[in-house]
């Protein structure tokens, strides 16, 4: 327990660093207040995973979600939102119940926002796919808890807790929450031609609860990713940018129980990127030993999600990726993508294709 508290405390300390770096007072000098907004966000998606391996099964994910909300700002530094999140899957005989959205947000500084309640969305953490499956933007977008986000120039920091299962005294199930810190700092090395990006990501997944009478034991998973990315833009934006990136990953179950079958693991991810306007091309090499991250993309895991007890300790995955992202007049986003996963040890290729249309807009209902 003490080890877990120390680890989570370290994440909290990391989250406070951006506040000191921003060094600005709350923006309480603006007197305009009382604005009311209508927010609407939606993603319509189609994702097909052609997987034929021992670790995860293939499936198709067609559907959409919509999130309408009303927001009221009684002051320039405070806002409350109330709305609904409705998830829909194509061919589903009965749609699930809509989830209520409610949040309060305080703009602590011009670059730092504290939110409590319904959070912005799981993709806002910018986590790497092995730590947090990118597909969750379609299936598990909604998060509820607390977040502290700082965005200022080349600095990004997101500290959050997503409370996934609430328990009451005497319950027979465990409480579940995810907490983490996603930090990235970028700075130029040679004017606008070459810059470096330094990411650090820490994620905890906890299963427990002292007031619950659950039969199983406490589990706390800790996953870390850190590295460096060099971005070369030789001729401005005329020919796009080329990037080379190295990332180190570590995973550990802190209680030593290891229900997944592994206690600790590590991985290296070497990635090459090319960006030109609306086109992205990537080539990645994943080298892992006993790596397991709850909520991560199972294609990179050593632990099977459908064959009990199956563990493949050594993983070698070569990934090729191609994406097109269009934003016509800035009104909506169209994304089409392909990723191929070649398992070097098994000599087998899996792949995934995705299409989505994303819309996110805010309308001021009380224009002056």
N, C-alpha and C positions, 0 to 999 in steps of 0.2 A: 504493500500500500504506500509506504514512504517513498519508494522508488518511483511509483506512478505519479505521486503528488509533486515530487521534485521535477520530473520530466515535464509535466503540464505547467508548472511554475516557470520553467525555462522558456516555454513558448510564450507565456504572458509577458515575460521580460522582453523577449524579442519584439513583441507587438508594440511595446511602448517606445522603442527606438525611433520609429518614424515621427512620433510626436515631437521629440526633441530636435530631430533633423529639420522638421518643417518650421519650428520656431516662430509660429505666428499666433496671434491672439484670435479668439473667436470673432467672426465678422458680424458684430452687433451694431455697426454704425448705420446700416441701411434701415430706413423707416418704413418701406413698403411692406405691407403684410395683408393677410386675409385672402390670398390667392387660393382658388379651388381648381383642381385639375382632374381630367378624366384620362386615366392611363389604360392602354390596351396593348397586350403582348401576346403573340401566338407563334407557334411553330407547327407547320404541317410537314411530316417527315415520312420517308420510306427508306428503310435500311435492311439490307439482305446480307447475312453472314453465311458464307459457304465454307463451313468448317467441317472437316472430316478427320479429327484427331482424338486422342485419348483424354485430353484435358478439358475441352469444352465442346459443346454440340452446336451445330449450325441452326439458325432460325431466322425468321423474317419479322421485322418490326414496322408495321404500317400504322400510321395514326396521326394524331395532332393533340395539342392542348391550347387552351385560351385562358388568359388571365386579365379580366377587366377589373378596374379598381378606381375608387375615388380618393383623391389625396387633398388634404387641406394643410396649408402653411400659415399658421397664425403669426409666425415671424420668419424672417429670412434664414434663421438657423435651426428651425424646428418644423417637422412635418409628421402627420399621421396619415396612414393609408388603410382603407378597408375595401376588400374585394373578394373574388372567388378564383379558384384554379380548377378547371375542368379538364380531365384527361380522357381522351377518346382513342380507342383502337379499332381500326377497320375490321368489320366482320364480327365484332363483339356483340353478342345478343343483347346485353344490357350494360350501359355505361355505369362506371362507378360513381359514387357520391362526390359532389364537388367539395373541395377543401376551402375553408374560410381563410382568407388572408387578412392579417392585421399586423401593422408594424408602426413603431415610432422611431424617428431618426433625428439625431442632433448633430449639426454641423459644428464640431468642436473648433476647427480651424477651417480656413478656406479650402484646405486640401485633405482634411480628415473628417470622416463621418462615422458616428456610432449608431448602429441600428439594433433594435431589439424587437423580436417577433418574427414575422415572415421575412426571409432574407431575399437578396436580389436574384439568386439562381445559382445552381451548382457550378456552372461553367465560369462564373465570375472569379473563382479561386485560381484559375489558370494552372491547374495541376497537370503534371505529366501523365500520359495515358497509363503507364504501369502502376501508378499510385491511385488513379481515379479515372475509371473508364470514361472516355469521351462520350460514349453512347448514353450515359446517364443524363445528358442534356435533354434527351427525348423521353426517357422513362422515369427519371427521378429528379426532375428539375426543381421541384419545390423543396425548400429547406426552412426550418423554423428554429430560432435560437437567438444568437447574438453575434454581431460582427463589428470589427473596427477596421476600416479601410482607409488607407492613405495613398493618394496619387498626386505626385508633385514632380513634374519634369520627368527625369529618368528613374525616379524611385516609385516602386509599387510595393505595397504591403497589405496583406489581407489576413487578419486573425479572426477565426470564427469558431463557434460551437454550434453544431447542428444536432438538436435533440430529437432522436428518431423514435424512441419508445419511452413514454412516461409511465411510471408505476405508482401505485398507492400501497399503503401498508397492508400486508397480507396477500398481495398478488403472488402468483406462482410463475411469473415470467420475469426476465431480467430487464433492467433499464439498458438502453442502448444510446450512445451518442458518439459523434465524431467531432474531434477538435483538431485545429491545425493552424499553421502559419505558412503563408506563401509570400516570399520576399524576393524581389528582383531589383537589381541596380545596374544601370547601363551608363557608360561614359565613353567619350571619344578617345582614340589613341592617336589618330592622325586626321585632324580636322573632321570633315564629313565623309572621308574615304573609308576609314576603318574605326570600328568601335567594338567594345567588349560588353557582354551582358553576363552578370553573375547571379544566378538563381540559387535560392535555398528554400527547400520545402520540407516541412515536418508535419506528419499526420498521425493522430492517435484514433484508434477505434476501441471503445470500451464497452464491455458487457458485464453488468453487475447489479448493484443496488442492495444496500443494507436492510431496507425495510421489506424486501420481497422474500418470499419463501420458495424460491426456485431451487430445483434439485441440482443443477450443474454448478460449476465453480466460476469464479471471476476470471475474465480474460481481458487483457489490454495489449493491443498490437500497436507498435510504433514503427513508422516508415519514414525514411529520410532520403532526400535527393539533393545533390549539390553538384555544381560544375561550372563550366565557362563556355560562352558562345562568342566566337569572333565573326563579325559581320562586315563584309567587304562590299562597298558600293563604289566601283571604280569610276563611273561616269555619271554620277548623280542618279536619277531615276530612269535615265534613258535606256539602260540595258539591265535594269533590275539589280538585285543584290544576291551575293553568294555567302553562305554561312557554314562554318564548321563548328561542331559542338561536341563536348565530352561531358557526360553525366555519370556520377556514381550514385548507386542506390543501396540502401541498407534496410533490412526488415528484421524485426525481433518481437517475439511474444514475451512481454515483460514479467509475467507471473511464472514462466517456465512450464506451464501446463501443456501448451502447444496442441490444442485440439485439431488443428489443421494437419498435424503430422510433422511439421518442421518448427523449430524454435527460432532459428535465425538464418538469415541468408543475405546475399549481396548480388549486385549486378553492375555491369558497365554498359552504357548506351552511347555509341558513337554515331553521330548524325550529320548528314550533309543536307543543306537546304538551298533551294533556288526560288526566289520570288521575283516575278515580273508582272506588274499591273495586277490583273485578276487571276494570274496563274501561279500555282505553287507546285513544286516538284521536290520530293525528298527521298533519301536513301539512308536506312538506319541499320546498324548491326547491334543486336542485343546478345550479351554474354552473361549468363546468370547461373548461380548455384543456390539451390534451395530458397529461391525468392518467392515470397507470398505476401500480398497486400490485399486485405479486405476492400472490396469496392474497386479494385484495380482491374484492368483488362486481363481476363484469364488467359488470353493467347500468349501472354508473357510470363505466366505463373509456372511454378513447379508443381502445384497442387491441382488435381482434377476437381472440377465443380460438379461432376455427375457420376464419377466412379469412386465410391467410398474407399479411402485408404491408398489410392493410386498417387504416387509421387514420382516425378521424373527430375532428379536432382540437377542435372546439367542441361541447360537450355542454350541453344544457338539459333537465333532467329534473324533472318535478313528481311527487312521490310522495305517495300517500295511504295511510294505514295504520290498521288496526283490529285489536285483539287482545283476547281474553278469557282471563284466567288464573285458574283456580280451584285451591285447595289444600284439599280436603275434610279437615277435622280435622288438617291438617298432615302427612298420611300420604304423599300423592303430589301431583303437579302435572299439571293438564290445561291445555293451551294450544291455542287455535284462533285463527288469524290470517289476515289478507288484506293484501296490499300491491299497489297499482296504480302503474305507472310510465308516465307520459305523456311521451313524447319531443316536446318543443315544436317542435324544428326539423323532425323527420320527420313530425309530426302523427300519431303512432301510440301505441296503448296496449298495454303488456304487463302481466301480472299474475302473482302467486304466491299460493298458499294453502298453509297448513300446519296439521297437527294433531300433537300429541304427548302422550304420557303419560310422566312422569318420576318415578322412584322413587329415593330415596337414604336409606339408613338404616344406623345403626351399632348393633350389639348387643354388650353387654359379656358376655363368656363367663366372666368370673371376678368375679361380683358378691360384694361383701363383706356 
